[in-house]
Amino acid sequence: MDCHHYDARRCGSCTLLEVPRSRQLSDKEAHARSLLDVPTWLPTVAGPEAGFRNKAKMAVGGTASAPTLGILDPAFAGIDLRDCGLHSPGLAAALDVVGAWAGHAGLTPYDVGTRRGELKHVLLTESPDRELMLRLVMRSTSLEARVRSRLPALLEALRGLRVVTLNVQPDHKAVLEGEREIVLTPQSSLPMRLSTGIALHLGPRAFFQTNTAVAEELYAQARTWVDRLASGRDDRLRLWDLYCGVGGFALHLAGPRREVLGVEVSADAVAAAARSAAELGVHAEFVAADATAYAVAHDGDVPNLVVVNPPRRGVGPELAGWLEASGVRHVVYSSCNAESLARDLARMPSLRPVEARLLDMFPHTSHYEVMVLLAR
């Protein structure tokens, strides 16, 4: 992928941009295999090398009349990256409209050096249907009336814009968003209709992988493994999806003769997952709870299979210890950090890797996703 921002040293986020894609993939494969002892590695999922991001996280700089959307340099001056080659074409086009609208509306960018101004970040998400969700991260609500009065013009200019919110982040620190979210549109969630046949509902604070095409492969691989394990069973397959978010794995794995339960700490995500299940007509239940606390509290009610998709730190010693002692027969572990995955696997030696697959969710960086099927 060619990038004039990288060539001009304006942005170095794609740390491996000068490394050929084939070498990027082989290096990631070698890194994963050096950490994980797996007898069978399935072919790597590469995905596109450009235009794959479904979400833009843009720091706002510049002036009220000419804002920049991108990153801040070491002196906190704005560097405009609206045309970043990682963004989908729809995101790039929408960012131009949002930037122009913010300038016309006079939404003063927050100045990190002087601690003045209001608009800190623009967060824009695009669905496979090319619908959009926009979150304006502001220091306060002082410009809320102005945003509301100018919102009709933005909705007219961006016909695919479905959800707009104002997120309040008052603190002067490197935090992307705050706790308070003010929804400015009648619609409060963005449907993500995937090619797998599942539609997920993303609220403003919901997590979804930034690479839609590779995320679809992630869910499809889990479905393949679980279908294989479920075939020929005389009894119902009981499955827990821990850290389920908006239900991505749980909804893809639900089906006849399966009892599926998703556990997620966010009540909003659980409500979104339950809504998707109802719309799809599938049998899946969801509980708002901490994944580890839920598992430990239900120690006598162990399912046949557990799916875990934890944050970068991994499942940690307590949940890994519970999985090891639980008697659970199979685990599907999806990880964005092979090093924490390796630590977790060392804590549950009775669950041995059977197959694994690397998915290049983050091209041009050293990061990747890896899935492992474990069997007792």
Rosetta blueprint (number, residue, H / E / L):
1 M L
2 D L
3 C L
4 H H
5 H H
6 Y H
7 D H
8 A L
9 R L
10 R L
11 C L
12 G L
13 S L
14 C L
15 T L
16 L L
17 L L
18 E L
19 V L
20 P L
21 R H
22 S H
23 R H
24 Q H
25 L H
26 S H
27 D H
28 K H
29 E H
30 A H
31 H H
32 A H
33 R H
34 S H
35 L H
36 L L
37 D L
38 V L
39 P L
40 T E
41 W E
42 L L
43 P L
44 T L
45 V E
46 A L
47 G L
48 P L
49 E L
50 A L
51 G L
52 F L
53 R E
54 N L
55 K E
56 A E
57 K E
58 M E
59 A E
60 V E
61 G E
62 G E
63 T L
64 A L
65 S L
66 A L
67 P E
68 T E
69 L E
70 G E
71 I E
72 L E
73 D L
74 P L
75 A L
76 F L
77 A L
78 G E
79 I E
80 D E
81 L L
82 R L
83 D L
84 C L
85 G L
86 L L
87 H E
88 S L
89 P H
90 G H
91 L H
92 A H
93 A H
94 A H
95 L H
96 D H
97 V H
98 V H
99 G H
100 A H
101 W H
102 A H
103 G H
104 H H
105 A H
106 G L
107 L L
108 T L
109 P E
110 Y L
111 D E
112 V L
113 G L
114 T L
115 R L
116 R E
117 G L
118 E L
119 L E
120 K E
121 H E
122 V E
123 L E
124 L E
125 T E
126 E E
127 S L
128 P L
129 D L
130 R L
131 E L
132 L E
133 M E
134 L E
135 R E
136 L E
137 V E
138 M E
139 R L
140 S L
141 T L
142 S L
143 L L
144 E H
145 A H
146 R H
147 V H
148 R H
149 S H
150 R H
151 L H
152 P H
153 A H
154 L H
155 L H
156 E H
157 A H
158 L L
159 R L
160 G L
161 L E
162 R E
163 V E
164 V E
165 T E
166 L E
167 N E
168 V E
169 Q L
170 P L
171 D L
172 H L
173 K L
174 A L
175 V L
176 L L
177 E L
178 G L
179 E L
180 R E
181 E E
182 I E
183 V E
184 L L
185 T L
186 P L
187 Q L
188 S L
189 S L
190 L E
191 P E
192 M E
193 R E
194 L L
195 S L
196 T L
197 G L
198 I L
199 A E
200 L E
201 H E
202 L E
203 G L
204 P L
205 R L
206 A L
207 F L
208 F L
209 Q L
210 T L
211 N E
212 T H
213 A H
214 V H
215 A H
216 E H
217 E H
218 L H
219 Y H
220 A H
221 Q H
222 A H
223 R H
224 T H
225 W H
226 V H
227 D H
228 R H
229 L H
230 A H
231 S L
232 G L
233 R L
234 D L
235 D L
236 R L
237 L E
238 R E
239 L E
240 W E
241 D E
242 L E
243 Y L
244 C L
245 G L
246 V L
247 G L
248 G H
249 F H
250 A H
251 L H
252 H H
253 L H
254 A L
255 G L
256 P L
257 R L
258 R E
259 E E
260 V E
261 L E
262 G E
263 V E
264 E E
265 V L
266 S L
267 A H
268 D H
269 A H
270 V H
271 A H
272 A H
273 A H
274 A H
275 R H
276 S H
277 A H
278 A H
279 E H
280 L H
281 G L
282 V L
283 H L
284 A E
285 E E
286 F E
287 V E
288 A E
289 A L
290 D L
291 A H
292 T H
293 A H
294 Y H
295 A H
296 V H
297 A H
298 H L
299 D L
300 G L
301 D L
302 V L
303 P L
304 N L
305 L E
306 V E
307 V E
308 V E
309 N L
310 P L
311 P L
312 R L
313 R L
314 G L
315 V L
316 G H
317 P H
318 E H
319 L H
320 A H
321 G H
322 W H
323 L H
324 E H
325 A H
326 S H
327 G L
328 V L
329 R L
330 H E
331 V E
332 V E
333 Y E
334 S E
335 S E
336 C L
337 N L
338 A H
339 E H
340 S H
341 L H
342 A H
343 R H
344 D H
345 L H
346 A H
347 R L
348 M L
349 P L
350 S L
351 L L
352 R E
353 P E
354 V E
355 E E
356 A E
357 R E
358 L E
359 L E
360 D L
361 M L
362 F L
363 P L
364 H L
365 T L
366 S L
367 H L
368 Y L
369 E E
370 V E
371 M E
372 V E
373 L E
374 L E
375 A E
376 R L
